């Protein structure tokens, strides 16, 4: 975990699921409030095992569906079926 003296650290115990797309909106809102960077998200969460998108959790340069943090946004719909038309899945197979 990156130490940043300007903001409180997110405790691992508060992250109840290993995949970012499975995090509750309450957890997402807390990450936003703590100003957690996408680099920190990539360190604390996994993208789906079947996802071939390199560094999908890297924010604007990653998968926009997976990193959609809006309530009931695309992040909440992520599944192998949902992602089957992703160019990365098409190229590398999900």
WODA-V288904 format. One record per residue. N is the residue number from 0. RES is the residue in three letters. PSI is psi in whole degrees, -180 to 180 (999 if undefined). Layout:
n=N res=RES psi=PSI
n=N res=RES psi=PSI
This chain:
n=0 res=UNK psi=134
n=1 res=UNK psi=132
n=2 res=UNK psi=126
n=3 res=UNK psi=110
n=4 res=UNK psi=-13
n=5 res=UNK psi=-14
n=6 res=UNK psi=153
n=7 res=UNK psi=150
n=8 res=UNK psi=141
n=9 res=UNK psi=127
n=10 res=UNK psi=140
n=11 res=UNK psi=-36
n=12 res=UNK psi=-25
n=13 res=UNK psi=-16
n=14 res=UNK psi=101
n=15 res=UNK psi=-17
n=16 res=UNK psi=144
n=17 res=UNK psi=-18
n=18 res=UNK psi=132
n=19 res=UNK psi=-41
n=20 res=UNK psi=-14
n=21 res=UNK psi=-5
n=22 res=UNK psi=141
n=23 res=UNK psi=160
n=24 res=UNK psi=-32
n=25 res=UNK psi=-44
n=26 res=UNK psi=-43
n=27 res=UNK psi=-45
n=28 res=UNK psi=-37
n=29 res=UNK psi=-41
n=30 res=UNK psi=-42
n=31 res=UNK psi=-48
n=32 res=UNK psi=-38
n=33 res=UNK psi=-1
n=34 res=UNK psi=44
n=35 res=UNK psi=132
n=36 res=UNK psi=163
n=37 res=UNK psi=-31
n=38 res=UNK psi=-43
n=39 res=UNK psi=-39
n=40 res=UNK psi=-44
n=41 res=UNK psi=-29
n=42 res=UNK psi=-30
n=43 res=UNK psi=-17
n=44 res=UNK psi=158
n=45 res=UNK psi=150
n=46 res=UNK psi=164
n=47 res=UNK psi=143
n=48 res=UNK psi=-35
n=49 res=UNK psi=-8
n=50 res=UNK psi=125
n=51 res=UNK psi=0
n=52 res=UNK psi=115
n=53 res=UNK psi=126
n=54 res=UNK psi=51
n=55 res=UNK psi=-25
n=56 res=UNK psi=21
n=57 res=UNK psi=27
n=58 res=UNK psi=-130
n=59 res=UNK psi=-27
n=60 res=UNK psi=-3
n=61 res=UNK psi=-157
n=62 res=UNK psi=118
n=63 res=UNK psi=-32
n=64 res=UNK psi=-45
n=65 res=UNK psi=-31
n=66 res=UNK psi=13
n=67 res=UNK psi=114
n=68 res=UNK psi=6
n=69 res=UNK psi=149
n=70 res=UNK psi=130
n=71 res=UNK psi=25
n=72 res=UNK psi=-175
n=73 res=UNK psi=-29
n=74 res=UNK psi=-37
n=75 res=UNK psi=-10
n=76 res=UNK psi=-1
n=77 res=UNK psi=128
n=78 res=UNK psi=167
n=79 res=UNK psi=-40
n=80 res=UNK psi=-45
n=81 res=UNK psi=-39
n=82 res=UNK psi=2
n=83 res=UNK psi=-22
n=84 res=UNK psi=5
n=85 res=UNK psi=136
n=86 res=UNK psi=-35
n=87 res=UNK psi=-39
n=88 res=UNK psi=-40
n=89 res=UNK psi=-42
n=90 res=UNK psi=-44
n=91 res=UNK psi=-7
n=92 res=UNK psi=125
n=93 res=UNK psi=999
